[in-house]
Amino acid sequence: MKILIIEPFFTGSHKKWALEYQKFSRHEISILSLPGRFWKWRMHGGAITLSKEYNKIKNKPDLILTTDMLNLPVFQSLVKKTCPIAIYFHENQFTYPWSKTDLDSILQRDKNYAFINYSSVLCADHIFFNSTFHLNSFINGLDQYLNELPDFNEFQNITQIKNKSSVLFLGLNLNKFDQYYILKKNNRPPLILWNHRWEYDKNPESFFKILTNLSKKGVAFKLVILGQQFRTVHPSFIAAKSKLDKHIIHFGYTKSFKNYSQWLWASDLLPITSFQDFFGISIVEATYCKTLPLVPRRLSYPELFQEKKYPNIFYDSDEELEIKLGNFIKNNSKESYNKYNFNMKKYDWLNMVSIYDNKMEEIKSL
């Protein structure tokens, strides 16, 4: 079976997902992409360039698998449809939190991008979401969006969209961490980890505020800050480097996967404060490396970490997280990761790829 992945924003987790599925699949997969920059322009106009490139392909695929960054109606208007098209949602423009500094957010123009998502799922033969939380938040966001329209709301489209939607968790190449395995040594003081992007949606303000408060109370801990940085560094990182200097043993992005892996294996605690996670790649990676997560009772986390089975790792407010994190730090030797069975290995491509391949075959037969 020939599958063509179309990715207008070929960078980061989007790029990794496409390349790794291509690597592990039993199907013949090719990738048609554009560089991962200017995301708004990619959503508006990327389909024009991609359709031109698609029309040059002589041996057309049996299935097209694209992502939420493609303006599918524009793409379909410029190509002759010869196979089913599925769309995979890494994120969506209904419920993704926009930065307050983004001009489009200030001017309330962000609804244009939500409409691209909406019109694209109407055109798609099938829609995949990377978590149940994501599917539900998309449907709820779409319902709210349609309610805001002046007339001809077409609410019946929600049922149509739900009927052709399903959950397909991200596949991750977790096995590659195994070669850098380090036995946990119950660090005293324990090592706290940040391994996410340095952006507002990961809520670094709350993360560093809580750690600063604990530091002022004399709580002993070490801190490693990893994650992708951008040209404009979020101010809370700059402040934290000064305020938490005595705790920090590494601060900044590491290009070496070996070093990244070793820090994950070495760390003890992973407090999460994010506003947005439709799945949570960095969290799954760290948890796979036996770092204990402390997560808010929202987003995808109750789904990933079995809220009913392990309620003590969940919190409802920053104040509760501060208390729980302080207790975990003080009792680190007693709170062994081995008490928990999160089974992150189920997201490894070796387990996920057959699920993906079977799903693609089902869609081909539609």
C-alpha positions as CSV (number, residue, x, y, z in Angstrom):
1,M,0.0,0.0,0.0
2,K,1.3,3.4,-1.0
3,I,0.8,6.2,1.6
4,L,1.7,9.9,1.0
5,I,2.1,12.0,4.1
6,I,1.6,15.7,3.4
7,E,3.0,18.0,6.0
8,P,3.0,21.8,5.4
9,F,4.9,22.4,8.7
10,F,7.8,19.9,8.5
11,T,9.6,20.5,11.8
12,G,9.6,19.5,15.5
13,S,7.1,16.9,16.5
14,H,5.3,17.0,13.2
15,K,8.5,16.1,11.3
16,K,9.5,13.4,13.8
17,W,6.1,11.8,13.7
18,A,6.1,11.6,9.9
19,L,9.7,10.3,9.6
20,E,9.2,7.7,12.3
21,Y,6.0,6.4,10.9
22,Q,7.7,6.2,7.5
23,K,10.6,4.3,9.1
24,F,8.6,1.7,11.0
25,S,5.6,1.1,8.8
26,R,5.1,-2.0,6.6
27,H,3.6,0.2,4.0
28,E,5.5,2.3,1.4
29,I,5.4,5.8,2.7
30,S,6.6,9.0,1.0
31,I,6.5,12.5,2.4
32,L,5.6,15.8,0.6
33,S,6.4,18.7,2.8
34,L,7.3,22.4,3.2
35,P,9.8,23.9,5.7
36,G,8.4,24.3,9.2
37,R,8.3,28.1,9.5
38,F,5.6,30.9,9.1
39,W,2.9,28.6,10.5
40,K,0.0,31.0,9.7
41,W,1.1,31.3,6.1
42,R,1.5,27.5,5.9
43,M,-2.2,27.1,7.0
44,H,-3.4,29.7,4.5
45,G,-1.3,29.1,1.5
46,G,0.8,26.0,1.9
47,A,-1.8,24.0,0.0
48,I,-1.2,25.9,-3.2
49,T,2.5,24.9,-3.4
50,L,1.8,21.4,-2.2
51,S,-0.9,20.8,-4.7
52,K,1.5,21.9,-7.5
53,E,4.1,19.4,-6.3
54,Y,1.4,16.6,-5.9
55,N,0.3,17.1,-9.5
56,K,3.9,16.2,-10.6
57,I,3.7,12.8,-8.9
58,K,3.2,10.1,-11.6
59,N,2.4,7.2,-9.4
60,K,-0.4,8.5,-7.2
61,P,-0.7,7.0,-3.6
62,D,-3.5,4.7,-2.3
63,L,-4.0,7.0,0.6
64,I,-3.1,10.6,1.6
65,L,-2.4,11.2,5.3
66,T,-2.1,14.9,6.1
67,T,-2.1,17.0,9.2
68,D,-4.1,19.9,10.7
69,M,-1.7,22.4,9.1
70,L,-3.1,21.7,5.6
71,N,-5.9,23.8,4.1
72,L,-7.5,20.7,2.7
73,P,-10.4,22.4,0.7
74,V,-7.8,24.6,-1.2
75,F,-5.6,21.5,-1.8
76,Q,-8.6,19.4,-3.1
77,S,-9.7,22.3,-5.4
78,L,-6.3,22.1,-7.2
79,V,-5.8,18.4,-7.5
80,K,-7.8,15.5,-8.9
81,K,-8.9,13.3,-6.0
82,T,-7.9,9.7,-6.7
83,C,-7.7,8.2,-3.2
84,P,-9.1,8.7,0.4
85,I,-7.6,11.5,2.5
86,A,-7.2,11.2,6.3
87,I,-6.2,14.1,8.5
88,Y,-4.2,13.8,11.7
89,F,-4.6,16.5,14.4
90,H,-1.5,17.2,16.4
91,E,-3.2,20.3,17.7
92,N,-6.3,22.4,16.7
93,Q,-7.0,26.1,16.3
94,F,-10.3,26.0,18.4
95,T,-8.7,25.3,21.8
96,Y,-5.0,25.9,21.4
97,P,-4.1,28.8,23.7
98,W,-2.9,31.9,21.9
99,S,-0.2,34.1,23.3
100,K,-1.4,37.5,24.6
101,T,1.5,39.0,22.7
102,D,0.3,37.6,19.3
103,L,-1.2,40.4,17.2
104,D,-3.7,38.1,15.6
105,S,-5.0,37.2,19.1
106,I,-5.4,40.8,20.0
107,L,-7.3,41.6,16.8
108,Q,-9.5,38.5,17.1
109,R,-8.4,37.3,13.7
110,D,-7.5,33.8,15.0
111,K,-10.9,32.5,13.9
112,N,-9.6,32.3,10.4
113,Y,-7.4,29.4,11.4
114,A,-10.2,27.7,13.2
115,F,-12.2,27.9,10.0
116,I,-9.4,26.2,8.1
117,N,-9.6,23.3,10.6
118,Y,-13.4,23.2,10.3
119,S,-13.6,23.2,6.5
120,S,-10.7,20.6,6.3
121,V,-12.4,18.1,8.5
122,L,-15.6,18.5,6.4
123,C,-13.6,17.5,3.4
124,A,-11.6,14.6,4.9
125,D,-12.6,11.0,4.7
126,H,-11.4,10.3,8.2
127,I,-10.1,12.4,11.1
128,F,-7.5,11.2,13.7
129,F,-6.9,12.8,17.0
130,N,-3.8,12.1,19.2
131,S,-5.9,11.6,22.4
132,T,-9.5,11.3,23.5
133,F,-9.1,14.6,25.3
134,H,-8.1,16.2,22.0
135,L,-11.1,14.8,20.1
136,N,-13.5,15.9,22.8
137,S,-12.0,19.4,23.1
138,F,-12.1,19.8,19.3
139,I,-15.8,18.9,19.2
140,N,-16.6,21.2,22.1
141,G,-14.5,24.0,20.5
142,L,-16.3,23.5,17.2
143,D,-19.7,23.6,18.8
144,Q,-18.8,26.9,20.5
145,Y,-17.4,28.2,17.2
146,L,-20.6,27.4,15.3
147,N,-22.6,29.1,18.0
148,E,-20.8,32.3,17.4
149,L,-21.7,32.4,13.7
150,P,-24.5,34.9,12.7
151,D,-26.7,32.3,10.9
152,F,-26.6,29.1,8.9
153,N,-24.7,27.5,11.7
154,E,-24.9,24.0,10.3
155,F,-24.8,22.2,13.7
156,Q,-25.6,18.9,12.0
157,N,-22.0,18.9,10.7
158,I,-20.8,18.1,14.3
159,T,-22.4,14.7,14.2
160,Q,-21.0,14.1,10.7
161,I,-17.5,15.0,11.9
162,K,-17.8,12.9,15.1
163,N,-18.9,9.8,13.1
164,K,-15.7,9.9,11.0
165,S,-13.3,10.7,13.8
166,S,-11.3,8.4,16.0
167,V,-8.3,8.4,18.4
168,L,-4.9,7.3,17.2
169,F,-2.3,8.0,19.9
170,L,1.1,9.3,18.8
171,G,3.8,6.8,18.1
172,L,7.1,7.6,19.8
173,N,10.6,6.0,19.3
174,L,11.0,5.3,23.0
175,N,13.3,2.3,22.6
176,K,16.1,4.6,21.6
177,F,16.3,5.8,25.2
178,D,17.2,2.4,26.5
179,Q,20.8,2.5,25.4
180,Y,21.4,5.4,27.8
181,Y,19.7,3.8,30.8
182,I,20.9,5.0,34.2
183,L,19.8,3.3,37.4
184,K,17.9,5.7,39.6
185,K,19.9,6.4,42.8
186,N,17.3,8.3,44.9
187,N,19.2,11.6,44.5
188,R,19.5,13.6,47.7
189,P,18.4,16.2,47.1
190,P,16.2,15.0,44.3
191,L,16.6,16.3,40.7
192,I,13.6,18.2,39.2
193,L,13.2,18.3,35.4
194,W,11.9,20.7,32.8
195,N,12.1,19.2,29.3
196,H,9.5,21.2,27.3
197,R,9.6,24.0,24.8
198,W,10.4,27.4,26.4
199,E,7.0,28.9,25.5
200,Y,3.9,30.4,27.2
201,D,1.6,27.4,26.7
202,K,3.9,25.3,28.9
203,N,3.3,27.9,31.7
204,P,6.9,28.4,32.9
205,E,5.7,31.2,35.2
206,S,3.9,28.8,37.5
207,F,6.7,26.3,37.4
208,F,9.4,28.7,38.4
209,K,7.2,30.5,40.9
210,I,6.5,27.2,42.8
211,L,10.2,26.3,42.8
212,T,11.2,29.8,44.0
213,N,8.7,29.5,46.8
214,L,10.0,26.1,47.9
215,S,13.6,27.5,47.7
216,K,12.7,30.4,50.0
217,K,11.3,27.8,52.4
218,G,14.6,26.1,52.5
219,V,13.5,23.0,50.5
220,A,16.6,21.3,49.0
221,F,16.4,20.2,45.4
222,K,18.5,20.3,42.2
223,L,17.1,21.5,38.9
224,V,17.8,20.7,35.2
225,I,16.2,22.9,32.5
226,L,16.1,21.4,29.0
227,G,13.9,22.0,26.0
228,Q,13.8,23.9,22.7
229,Q,14.6,27.7,22.9
230,F,13.6,30.3,20.4
231,R,15.0,33.7,19.5
232,T,12.9,35.5,22.1
233,V,13.4,33.8,25.4
234,H,10.4,33.8,27.8
235,P,11.2,36.3,30.6
236,S,10.5,33.8,33.3
237,F,13.5,31.7,32.2
238,I,15.8,34.7,32.5
239,A,14.5,35.5,36.0
240,A,14.7,31.9,37.1
241,K,18.3,31.5,36.1
242,S,19.2,34.1,38.7
243,K,16.7,33.3,41.4
244,L,17.3,29.5,41.3
245,D,21.0,29.6,40.5
246,K,22.0,27.6,43.5
247,H,19.7,24.7,42.5
248,I,20.5,24.6,38.7
249,I,23.0,22.0,37.4
250,H,22.1,22.4,33.7
251,F,20.3,25.2,32.0
252,G,19.6,25.2,28.2
253,Y,18.9,23.2,25.2
254,T,21.1,20.1,24.5
255,K,21.6,19.1,20.9
256,S,22.9,15.7,21.9
257,F,20.2,13.0,22.2
258,K,22.6,11.1,24.4
259,N,22.8,14.0,26.9
260,Y,19.1,14.6,26.7
261,S,18.4,10.9,27.5
262,Q,20.9,10.8,30.4
263,W,19.3,13.8,32.0
264,L,15.8,12.2,31.7
265,W,17.1,8.9,33.3
266,A,18.9,10.9,36.0
267,S,15.9,13.0,37.0
268,D,13.5,12.2,39.8
269,L,10.5,14.5,39.6
270,L,8.6,16.1,36.7
271,P,6.1,18.8,37.8
272,I,3.9,19.8,34.9
273,T,2.2,23.2,34.8
274,S,1.2,23.4,31.1
275,F,-1.9,25.2,29.8
276,Q,-1.8,23.0,26.6
277,D,-1.1,19.4,25.9
278,F,-3.2,17.5,23.5
279,F,-0.9,14.5,24.1
280,G,2.4,15.3,25.9
281,I,5.5,13.9,24.1
282,S,8.1,15.3,26.5
283,I,6.2,14.1,29.5
284,V,5.8,10.5,28.1
285,E,9.5,10.5,27.3
286,A,10.5,11.5,30.8
287,T,8.1,9.1,32.4
288,Y,9.4,6.3,30.2
289,C,12.8,7.1,31.7
290,K,11.3,6.6,35.2
291,T,10.9,10.2,36.2
292,L,7.8,10.6,38.3
293,P,5.3,13.1,36.9
294,L,3.1,15.5,38.9
295,V,0.3,16.6,36.6
296,P,-2.8,18.9,36.7
297,R,-6.2,17.2,36.6
298,R,-6.9,18.5,33.1
299,L,-5.9,18.2,29.4
300,S,-4.6,14.8,28.3
301,Y,-3.0,13.9,31.7
302,P,-5.9,11.9,33.3
303,E,-6.0,9.8,30.2
304,L,-2.2,9.2,30.1
305,F,-1.6,8.6,33.8
306,Q,-4.7,6.7,35.1
307,E,-6.1,9.4,37.4
308,K,-8.3,6.9,39.3
309,K,-5.5,4.5,39.9
310,Y,-2.8,7.1,40.9
311,P,-4.7,10.2,42.3
312,N,-1.7,11.3,44.4
313,I,0.2,12.5,41.3
314,F,-2.6,14.8,40.3
315,Y,-3.4,18.4,41.5
316,D,-6.0,21.0,41.1
317,S,-4.2,24.3,41.8
318,D,-0.7,25.8,41.9
319,E,-1.0,25.8,45.7
320,E,-1.7,22.1,45.8
321,L,1.2,21.4,43.4
322,E,3.5,23.3,45.7
323,I,2.5,21.3,48.7
324,K,2.7,18.0,46.8
325,L,6.0,18.7,45.2
326,G,7.4,19.8,48.6
327,N,6.2,16.5,50.1
328,F,7.6,14.4,47.2
329,I,11.0,16.2,47.6
330,K,11.2,15.5,51.3
331,N,10.1,11.9,51.0
332,N,11.9,11.1,47.7
333,S,13.4,7.9,49.0
334,K,10.0,6.6,49.9
335,E,8.2,7.7,46.7
336,S,9.9,5.3,44.3
337,Y,8.9,5.4,40.7
338,N,8.6,1.6,40.8
339,K,5.3,2.0,42.8
340,Y,3.7,3.1,39.6
341,N,2.9,1.3,36.4
342,F,2.3,3.9,33.8
343,N,3.2,1.7,30.8
344,M,4.5,4.4,28.5
345,K,6.0,1.6,26.4
346,K,2.6,1.1,24.7
347,Y,3.2,4.4,22.8
348,D,6.5,3.0,21.3
349,W,6.3,2.7,17.5
350,L,7.0,-1.0,17.9
351,N,3.6,-1.3,19.5
352,M,1.8,1.5,17.7
353,V,2.9,1.0,14.1
354,S,0.7,-2.1,13.4
355,I,-2.3,-0.1,14.8
356,Y,-1.4,2.8,12.4
357,D,-1.0,0.4,9.4
358,N,-4.2,-1.4,10.0
359,K,-6.1,1.9,10.4
360,M,-4.7,3.1,7.0
361,E,-5.8,-0.1,5.3
362,E,-9.3,0.4,6.7
363,I,-9.5,3.9,5.4
364,K,-8.2,2.8,2.0
365,S,-11.2,0.5,1.7
366,L,-13.7,3.2,2.4
